[in-house]
Amino acid sequence: MYDAIVVGARCAGSPVGMLLARRGHRVLVVDRATFPSDTVSTHYIQQRGLARLSAWGLLDKLVATGAPAIKHMTVSYKDIVIAGFADAIGGIDATYAPRRTVLDPILVEGARAAGAEVREGYTVHELIFEDGRVAGIRGSEAGGEIREERARIVIGADGTNSFVANAVEAEFYTRVPAECFVYYTYYSGLRTDFHSRIGDQQQIGIWPTHDDLTLVAVMRKLDAYQDFRADVEGNFVNIARDIVPEFAEELTTHGKRESRFQPMRYPDNYYRQSHGDGWALVGDAGYHKDPLTGLGISDAFEYAELLADRVHEGLSGRPMDEALAEYQRIRDEKSHSGFEFTTSISKLELTPQLLAVFQALGSNADAAKDFFAMIGGGMTGEEFFAPERIAKLLGAGASA
Ligand SMILES: Cc1cc2nc3c(=O)[nH]c(=O)nc-3n(C[C@H](O)[C@H](O)[C@H](O)COP(=O)(O)OP(=O)(O)OC[C@H]3O[C@@H](n4cnc5c(N)ncnc54)[C@H](O)[C@@H]3O)c2cc1C
């Protein structure tokens, strides 16, 4: 009998398993994947997420892998350019976009080193329900016998198409349809900083990662999917040319594509009921948003820690349902403004108010610093978009 079984061992699962094991609980973490392995993600991590890795003693390990530090960012919308970088947030003065083949094994080993049992290549096929509550899992290694494992709580950290969430029929209480699809790949031969630019109904993301490679991702609205697929390479380069011509020039003259194009039609944005009798959800399993704003990994870290705190309380005498309800409430409160900002900006067409804010930020370096602080998690959306601040920013823009 385990105290906790965690299904999924990537950004949400390994940290929650690690943090519970560090507190002395008996934890089993399982994943049908083996590590190192890749997953669909463009893997830019904000300061807020890196601060969690630092607090857990894992950031040095990540930096030692040679992930290039990002210390300057450009975020642009059509011809408005916001450039700069936030002051240190939680002691973090650079960001990174590590390959998931590098990041995820560090998380898995962190869980193992903390004393959690981690089973790779292990698929959960069923949940065990007893007396109206989840009591464990039935699963197997590839081709192996299906066996039962029991726990006081089963945590679904198993991503957007969460098996655990579906098995407990976790209801969606907020759902915003997805707007976009993405194609991304990796190039050698380019020298770039972080740049994310929204053009006319299309977006490009460019940032450096391991092995001297540059990740290049383009996004378009879902209704352009069939057209795009007809000529992926041509459309990919055309979008780069439309949105950032100088980069397209470098891409076509110096860039060498080093991997296939990875496509993805985004799942909807949602919040899902994330706890019940004997179960909880964390990471994308319980709450998901368009990747455009790069919140997913940092959210997975932050709310894995929050869930581990509350599950620890529940395993230590506090009524578990009360502790888990608090987890969901705090997660929703803290993530709400990021969710709203993401679903708004993922339409690839700014609202008039946001457009005015972007215009003002483009010519105000101090305010741009605050904008990057918001993006990095050093300031909430509520703080950044507080009416007095925005009035001051727009007033300064008008008188500039
Ligand atoms: C195209 C794209 C780009 C992105 N770019 C960024 C970005 O730049 N920055 C950022 O912060 N976020 C980004 N994200 C989001 C980020 O990848 C996710 O938010 C993050 O991976 C969520 O972590 P997770 O642990 O919840 O789930 P996942 O990383 O999806 O892990 C779930 C794990 O559960 C396992 N699993 C599932 N079912 C079972 C089962 N039945 N039995 C056993 N194991 C199971 C899977 O094998 C998997 O390893 C992007 C996402 C996409 C799709």
The ligand as a Tripos MOL2 file, in Angstrom:
@<TRIPOS>MOLECULE
LIG
   53    58     1     0     0
SMALL
NO_CHARGES

@<TRIPOS>ATOM
      1 C1          3.2800   22.3670  -29.0320 C.3       1 LIG1
      2 C2          3.4350   22.6610  -27.5680 C.ar      1 LIG1
      3 C3          4.3500   23.6210  -27.1750 C.ar      1 LIG1
      4 C4          4.5080   23.9060  -25.8160 C.ar      1 LIG1
      5 N1          5.4260   24.8440  -25.4600 N.ar      1 LIG1
      6 C5          5.5930   25.1580  -24.1650 C.ar      1 LIG1
      7 C6          6.5790   26.1140  -23.7620 C.ar      1 LIG1
      8 O1          7.3350   26.6510  -24.5790 O.2       1 LIG1
      9 N2          6.6740   26.3780  -22.4280 N.ar      1 LIG1
     10 C7          5.8620   25.7970  -21.5010 C.ar      1 LIG1
     11 O2          5.9800   26.1120  -20.3210 O.2       1 LIG1
     12 N3          4.9240   24.8960  -21.8540 N.ar      1 LIG1
     13 C8          4.7890   24.5540  -23.1450 C.ar      1 LIG1
     14 N4          3.8640   23.6120  -23.5100 N.ar      1 LIG1
     15 C9          3.0300   23.0220  -22.4700 C.3       1 LIG1
     16 C10         3.7940   21.9500  -21.6770 C.3       1 LIG1
     17 O3          4.4280   21.0530  -22.5720 O.3       1 LIG1
     18 C11         2.8210   21.2170  -20.7710 C.3       1 LIG1
     19 O4          2.0770   22.1490  -20.0240 O.3       1 LIG1
     20 C12         3.5480   20.2730  -19.8170 C.3       1 LIG1
     21 O5          4.2290   19.2680  -20.5390 O.3       1 LIG1
     22 C13         2.5450   19.6110  -18.8920 C.3       1 LIG1
     23 O6          3.2130   18.6710  -18.1060 O.3       1 LIG1
     24 P1          2.4040   17.4460  -17.4900 P.3       1 LIG1
     25 O7          3.3640   16.7390  -16.6040 O.co2     1 LIG1
     26 O8          1.1130   17.9010  -16.9250 O.co2     1 LIG1
     27 O9          2.0030   16.5130  -18.7320 O.3       1 LIG1
     28 P2          2.8850   15.8120  -19.8340 P.3       1 LIG1
     29 O10         4.1890   16.4870  -20.0150 O.co2     1 LIG1
     30 O11         1.9820   15.6890  -21.0160 O.co2     1 LIG1
     31 O12         3.1880   14.3530  -19.2420 O.3       1 LIG1
     32 C14         2.1710   13.4110  -19.0710 C.3       1 LIG1
     33 C15         2.8110   12.0370  -18.9110 C.3       1 LIG1
     34 O13         1.7690   11.1210  -18.5430 O.3       1 LIG1
     35 C16         2.0680    9.8700  -19.1270 C.3       1 LIG1
     36 N5          0.8380    9.0790  -19.2270 N.ar      1 LIG1
     37 C17        -0.3160    9.4220  -19.8510 C.ar      1 LIG1
     38 N6         -1.2270    8.4350  -19.7220 N.ar      1 LIG1
     39 C18        -0.6410    7.4460  -19.0150 C.ar      1 LIG1
     40 C19        -1.0700    6.1640  -18.5660 C.ar      1 LIG1
     41 N7         -2.3140    5.7080  -18.8080 N.pl3     1 LIG1
     42 N8         -0.1980    5.3840  -17.8890 N.ar      1 LIG1
     43 C20         1.0680    5.8260  -17.6270 C.ar      1 LIG1
     44 N9          1.5220    7.0340  -18.0060 N.ar      1 LIG1
     45 C21         0.6880    7.8370  -18.6880 C.ar      1 LIG1
     46 C22         2.6270   10.2300  -20.5070 C.3       1 LIG1
     47 O14         3.4170    9.1850  -21.0340 O.3       1 LIG1
     48 C23         3.4380   11.5000  -20.1980 C.3       1 LIG1
     49 O15         4.8070   11.2060  -19.9960 O.3       1 LIG1
     50 C24         3.7030   23.2640  -24.8510 C.ar      1 LIG1
     51 C25         2.7850   22.2940  -25.2480 C.ar      1 LIG1
     52 C26         2.6560   21.9900  -26.5880 C.ar      1 LIG1
     53 C27         1.6690   20.9370  -26.9970 C.3       1 LIG1
@<TRIPOS>BOND
     1     1     2 1
     2     2     3 ar
     3     2    52 ar
     4     3     4 ar
     5     4     5 ar
     6     4    50 ar
     7     5     6 ar
     8     6     7 ar
     9     6    13 1
    10     7     8 2
    11     7     9 ar
    12     9    10 ar
    13    10    11 2
    14    10    12 ar
    15    12    13 ar
    16    13    14 ar
    17    14    15 1
    18    14    50 ar
    19    15    16 1
    20    16    17 1
    21    16    18 1
    22    18    19 1
    23    18    20 1
    24    20    21 1
    25    20    22 1
    26    22    23 1
    27    23    24 1
    28    24    25 2
    29    24    26 1
    30    24    27 1
    31    27    28 1
    32    28    29 2
    33    28    30 1
    34    28    31 1
    35    31    32 1
    36    32    33 1
    37    33    34 1
    38    33    48 1
    39    34    35 1
    40    35    36 1
    41    35    46 1
    42    36    37 ar
    43    36    45 ar
    44    37    38 ar
    45    38    39 ar
    46    39    40 ar
    47    39    45 ar
    48    40    41 1
    49    40    42 ar
    50    42    43 ar
    51    43    44 ar
    52    44    45 ar
    53    46    47 1
    54    46    48 1
    55    48    49 1
    56    50    51 ar
    57    51    52 ar
    58    52    53 1
@<TRIPOS>SUBSTRUCTURE
     1 LIG1         1 GROUP 0 **** ****
